[in-house]
Amino acid sequence: MPTITCKVSPELDARLTATSRARRTTKSVIVREILEAQLSRNRSGKELRAYDLVKHLVGSLSGPRDLSHHPGHLDGFGE
């Protein structure tokens, strides 16, 4: 596995150290996870939207399309 060396601020190092201790893992594991997540999100060069994170769920639920247009769906609500 190739090695990368980079300089970080003391504040970032403190946060990384605290996170590694809390998760009981190494700083390297955390940095790899963050790099992988960041690089995989930005392959298209675009900023991710909330929709992009859940678009695989669209259409996976069944039921009435819009409860607000049928007052019968609210019978007993709030009782």
Phi, psi and omega in degrees: 000128178296154179247139177239138176244133176215157179261138177232158179291158177301325179294316179294320178298320179296317178295319179295318178298314180298318179294318181295322177292316181297322182269355181055051177217180183271161175298323181299317179299315181295315180298317178298316179299316181294317179297314179299314180297315182294315182290326179288330178290327189256021180299326181279350183082003181254157173285136178285141174256164178303320179302320181300330181283336184240007185298335178291346179267346183299128180084003182270354179255152177243160180137182179301143183291319184214105183294338184289341182266359181227098184301337179298333179290345182260006179302129178082357181292131177084007179268000000 
